[in-house]
């Protein structure tokens, strides 16, 4: 079961301004250990996350011209629901994610994007052989289900209702940006 943790007030503001990563020192005291799966809530109990398999996840991928059944791709959406919304894939997502975790990863900016994408694709093919596959999934509580943006096929229940933002985002047209994740843009 995922343990709930809460953001500290300063980081809550930073996250709402669009920063995509949360570090341990930005959380209120908690009993989670390194490697634990946690759910992060802001002071209002909001949790913004969606599964690729959810209606919202599929709407986002479709809106950006990608196959929602492709689970071997790393996806990162920035500025979700705004005119500046952008879907970053594989190496491009890694260029955003890794430097925020490890300063040395800033050198990824020097690696050609086609090489980063190749590395991500190769890793996707062998990850279960390297790390194994889990035969179990986390079963979330009803309270967590209500906080997940867009819900999930595996998390859906008769009583749960989708987050209001997920309905709005699923209906919204593609944001007017030049980059829609096309191979030519990568």
C-alpha positions as CSV (number, residue, x, y, z in Angstrom):
1,X,0.0,0.0,0.0
2,X,1.3,3.5,-0.8
3,X,1.9,5.7,2.2
4,X,0.5,9.2,2.1
5,X,2.9,12.1,2.6
6,X,2.3,15.9,2.4
7,X,4.3,18.7,0.8
8,X,5.8,21.5,2.9
9,X,4.3,24.9,2.3
10,X,7.3,26.3,0.3
11,X,7.4,23.3,-2.1
12,X,3.6,23.4,-2.6
13,X,4.0,26.8,-4.2
14,X,6.9,25.6,-6.4
15,X,4.9,22.5,-7.6
16,X,1.9,24.6,-8.4
17,X,4.2,26.9,-10.4
18,X,5.1,23.9,-12.6
19,X,8.3,22.3,-11.1
20,X,7.9,18.5,-11.8
21,X,10.0,17.0,-9.0
22,X,9.6,16.5,-5.3
23,X,12.5,15.8,-3.0
24,X,12.5,14.2,0.5
25,X,13.4,17.4,2.3
26,X,10.3,19.1,0.7
27,X,8.0,16.7,2.6
28,X,6.5,17.0,6.0
29,X,7.9,14.5,8.5
30,X,6.8,10.9,7.5
31,X,7.7,7.3,8.1
32,X,8.3,6.2,4.5
33,X,11.6,4.6,3.7
34,X,13.8,4.9,0.6
35,X,12.2,2.8,-2.2
36,X,8.7,3.0,-0.7
37,X,5.9,3.9,-3.0
38,X,4.2,7.1,-1.7
39,X,1.4,9.3,-2.7
40,X,2.1,13.0,-2.4
41,X,-0.7,15.3,-1.5
42,X,-0.7,19.1,-1.2
43,X,-2.3,20.8,1.9
44,X,-5.7,20.5,0.3
45,X,-5.3,16.8,-0.3
46,X,-4.9,17.2,-4.1
47,X,-2.9,14.5,-5.9
48,X,-2.1,15.1,-9.6
49,X,-1.2,11.9,-11.3
50,X,-2.7,9.9,-14.1
51,X,-2.1,6.4,-15.5
52,X,-1.4,6.0,-19.2
53,X,-4.4,3.6,-19.2
54,X,-6.8,6.1,-17.8
55,X,-9.3,8.0,-20.0
56,X,-7.4,11.2,-19.3
57,X,-4.0,9.6,-20.0
58,X,-5.3,8.2,-23.3
59,X,-6.8,11.6,-24.2
60,X,-3.5,13.4,-23.5
61,X,-1.5,10.9,-25.7
62,X,-4.1,11.0,-28.5
63,X,-4.2,14.8,-28.4
64,X,-0.5,14.8,-29.0
65,X,-0.7,12.2,-31.7
66,X,0.7,9.2,-29.8
67,X,-0.5,5.6,-29.4
68,X,-2.0,5.2,-25.9
69,X,-1.2,1.5,-25.9
70,X,2.6,2.2,-26.1
71,X,3.7,1.6,-22.5
72,X,7.4,1.3,-23.4
73,X,7.8,5.0,-23.8
74,X,8.7,7.5,-21.0
75,X,6.1,10.3,-21.0
76,X,6.3,13.6,-19.2
77,X,3.6,16.3,-19.6
78,X,4.6,19.8,-18.7
79,X,2.2,22.7,-18.3
80,X,-0.8,20.3,-18.3
81,X,-4.1,21.9,-19.4
82,X,-2.5,25.2,-20.5
83,X,-1.8,26.5,-24.0
84,X,1.8,25.7,-23.3
85,X,1.1,22.0,-22.6
86,X,3.8,19.8,-24.0
87,X,4.4,16.1,-24.1
88,X,8.0,15.0,-23.7
89,X,9.1,11.5,-24.7
90,X,12.0,9.1,-23.9
91,X,15.3,11.0,-24.2
92,X,13.7,14.4,-24.2
93,X,11.8,13.5,-20.9
94,X,15.1,12.2,-19.5
95,X,16.8,15.5,-20.2
96,X,14.2,17.1,-18.0
97,X,13.9,14.4,-15.3
98,X,17.5,13.2,-14.7
99,X,19.3,16.6,-14.1
100,X,16.7,17.4,-11.4
101,X,17.7,14.2,-9.6
102,X,21.4,14.1,-10.3
103,X,23.4,17.3,-11.1
104,X,25.9,15.3,-13.2
105,X,23.1,14.3,-15.6
106,X,23.2,17.8,-17.0
107,X,25.7,16.3,-19.5
108,X,22.6,14.6,-21.2
109,X,22.1,17.9,-22.9
110,X,25.3,17.1,-24.9
111,X,24.1,13.7,-26.0
112,X,22.3,13.7,-29.4
113,X,18.6,13.1,-28.8
114,X,18.5,10.2,-31.2
115,X,21.1,8.4,-29.0
116,X,19.1,9.1,-25.8
117,X,15.9,7.8,-27.5
118,X,17.7,4.6,-28.7
119,X,19.0,4.0,-25.1
120,X,15.5,4.4,-23.7
121,X,14.1,2.0,-26.3
122,X,16.8,-0.6,-25.6
123,X,16.2,-0.3,-21.9
124,X,12.4,-0.7,-22.3
125,X,13.0,-4.0,-24.0
126,X,15.2,-5.5,-21.3
127,X,14.0,-3.9,-18.1
128,X,12.0,-6.9,-16.9
129,X,14.9,-9.2,-17.5
130,X,17.2,-6.9,-15.5
131,X,14.8,-6.0,-12.6
132,X,12.0,-8.5,-12.8
133,X,8.3,-7.9,-13.2
134,X,5.9,-7.5,-10.3
135,X,2.9,-9.8,-10.3
136,X,1.0,-7.5,-7.9
137,X,-0.3,-4.0,-8.1
138,X,-0.9,-1.5,-5.3
139,X,-4.6,-1.5,-4.3
140,X,-5.4,2.1,-3.5
141,X,-7.8,3.3,-0.8
142,X,-11.0,5.0,-1.7
143,X,-9.5,8.3,-0.5
144,X,-6.6,7.9,-2.9
145,X,-8.8,7.0,-5.8
146,X,-10.6,10.3,-5.4
147,X,-7.3,12.1,-5.6
148,X,-5.9,10.5,-8.8
149,X,-6.3,12.7,-11.8
150,X,-8.4,10.9,-14.4
151,X,-8.9,7.7,-12.3
152,X,-7.7,4.5,-13.8
153,X,-9.1,1.3,-15.2
154,X,-7.3,-0.6,-12.4
155,X,-8.3,2.0,-9.8
156,X,-11.9,2.6,-10.9
157,X,-14.8,1.7,-8.8
158,X,-18.5,2.0,-9.0
159,X,-18.5,4.7,-6.3
160,X,-15.5,6.8,-7.4
161,X,-16.0,9.9,-9.5
162,X,-13.3,11.4,-11.7
163,X,-11.4,14.5,-10.7
164,X,-13.2,17.6,-12.1
165,X,-10.0,18.7,-13.8
166,X,-9.7,15.3,-15.6
167,X,-13.1,15.9,-17.3
168,X,-12.1,19.4,-18.4
169,X,-8.7,18.2,-19.8
170,X,-10.1,15.2,-21.6
171,X,-12.5,17.5,-23.5
172,X,-10.0,20.2,-24.3
173,X,-8.5,20.4,-27.8
174,X,-4.8,20.1,-28.5
175,X,-2.8,23.1,-27.1
176,X,-1.6,25.5,-29.8
177,X,2.1,24.6,-29.7
178,X,4.6,24.0,-32.5
179,X,5.8,20.7,-30.9
180,X,3.3,17.9,-30.8
181,X,5.9,15.1,-30.2
182,X,6.3,14.3,-33.9
183,X,9.4,12.3,-34.9
184,X,10.6,15.3,-37.0
185,X,10.5,17.5,-33.9
186,X,12.5,15.0,-31.9
